[in-house]
């Protein structure tokens, strides 16, 4: 996975799980990934070492990945989005049976079946 894709995936995870991080982790994460500050700039702003910022970002990243591994919200949202797109395509093709099948699959997914 290239750096841009990795950062985009982390942004998606942060959107879902960011509130579960500590306020300090949230600040460092937003400074680095959203405000595009360097480790040195963040360290200067918070009066800590660059190593402390790096360690904090690593812990934050691992926490976000751990939350997704356990809760699977991002994965589930992706499946729901794909199912809705398929249902929409079936509607465009006047495929009532296909639309119904897609909607039933989505209901099962939402219900955790």
C-alpha positions as CSV (number, residue, x, y, z in Angstrom):
1,X,0.0,0.0,0.0
2,X,1.5,3.3,-1.0
3,X,1.7,6.2,1.4
4,X,-1.3,8.1,0.0
5,X,-3.6,5.1,0.3
6,X,-2.3,4.4,3.8
7,X,-3.0,8.0,4.9
8,X,-6.5,7.9,3.3
9,X,-7.3,4.6,5.1
10,X,-6.1,6.1,8.4
11,X,-8.2,9.2,7.8
12,X,-11.3,6.9,7.3
13,X,-10.4,5.0,10.5
14,X,-10.0,8.3,12.4
15,X,-13.4,9.5,11.2
16,X,-15.0,6.4,12.7
17,X,-12.9,5.8,15.8
18,X,-11.0,9.1,16.4
19,X,-13.2,10.0,19.4
20,X,-11.9,6.8,21.1
21,X,-8.4,8.2,21.2
22,X,-7.2,10.4,24.0
23,X,-7.3,14.2,23.4
24,X,-3.5,14.3,23.0
25,X,-3.6,11.5,20.5
26,X,-6.3,13.3,18.6
27,X,-4.3,16.6,18.5
28,X,-1.1,14.9,17.3
29,X,-3.0,12.8,14.7
30,X,-4.8,15.9,13.3
31,X,-1.6,18.0,13.3
32,X,0.2,15.3,11.4
33,X,-2.4,13.9,9.0
34,X,-4.8,16.8,8.5
35,X,-2.7,19.9,9.1
36,X,0.4,18.3,7.4
37,X,2.8,19.4,10.2
38,X,6.1,17.7,10.5
39,X,7.2,15.7,13.5
40,X,9.5,18.6,14.5
41,X,6.7,21.2,14.2
42,X,4.4,19.1,16.3
43,X,7.1,18.5,18.9
44,X,7.8,22.2,19.1
45,X,4.1,23.1,19.4
46,X,3.7,20.6,22.3
47,X,7.2,21.0,23.9
48,X,8.0,17.3,23.5
49,X,10.6,15.4,21.5
50,X,10.2,14.3,17.9
51,X,10.5,10.7,19.2
52,X,7.5,11.3,21.6
53,X,5.4,12.6,18.7
54,X,6.4,9.6,16.5
55,X,5.6,7.1,19.3
56,X,2.3,8.8,19.9
57,X,1.4,8.6,16.2
58,X,2.4,4.9,16.1
59,X,0.3,4.1,19.2
60,X,-2.7,6.1,17.7
61,X,-2.4,4.2,14.4
62,X,-2.3,0.8,16.1
63,X,-5.3,1.7,18.3
64,X,-7.3,2.8,15.2
65,X,-6.4,-0.4,13.4
66,X,-7.2,-2.5,16.5
67,X,-10.7,-0.9,16.8
68,X,-11.4,-1.7,13.2
69,X,-10.2,-5.3,13.6
70,X,-12.6,-5.7,16.5
71,X,-15.6,-3.7,15.4
72,X,-15.3,-3.9,11.5
73,X,-17.3,-0.7,11.0
74,X,-15.3,0.5,8.0
75,X,-15.5,-2.9,6.4
76,X,-19.3,-3.1,7.0
77,X,-19.9,0.4,5.7
78,X,-18.0,-0.6,2.5
79,X,-20.2,-3.6,2.1
80,X,-23.3,-1.6,2.6
81,X,-22.2,1.0,0.1
82,X,-21.5,-1.7,-2.5
83,X,-24.8,-3.4,-1.8
84,X,-26.6,-0.1,-2.3
85,X,-24.8,0.6,-5.5
86,X,-25.8,-2.9,-6.7
87,X,-29.4,-2.3,-5.7
88,X,-29.4,1.0,-7.6
89,X,-28.0,-0.7,-10.7
90,X,-30.8,-3.3,-10.5
91,X,-33.4,-0.5,-10.2
92,X,-31.9,1.2,-13.3
93,X,-32.2,-2.1,-15.1
94,X,-35.8,-2.5,-13.9
95,X,-34.7,-5.8,-12.2
96,X,-37.1,-6.0,-9.3
97,X,-36.0,-9.5,-8.2
98,X,-32.3,-8.4,-8.2
99,X,-33.2,-5.2,-6.3
100,X,-35.1,-7.3,-3.7
101,X,-32.2,-9.7,-3.4
102,X,-29.7,-6.9,-2.8
103,X,-32.0,-5.3,-0.2
104,X,-32.5,-8.6,1.6
105,X,-28.7,-9.1,1.7
106,X,-28.3,-5.6,3.1
107,X,-30.8,-6.2,5.8
108,X,-29.0,-9.4,6.8
109,X,-25.7,-7.5,6.9
110,X,-27.2,-4.8,9.1
111,X,-28.7,-7.3,11.4
112,X,-25.5,-9.2,11.6
113,X,-26.9,-12.4,10.1
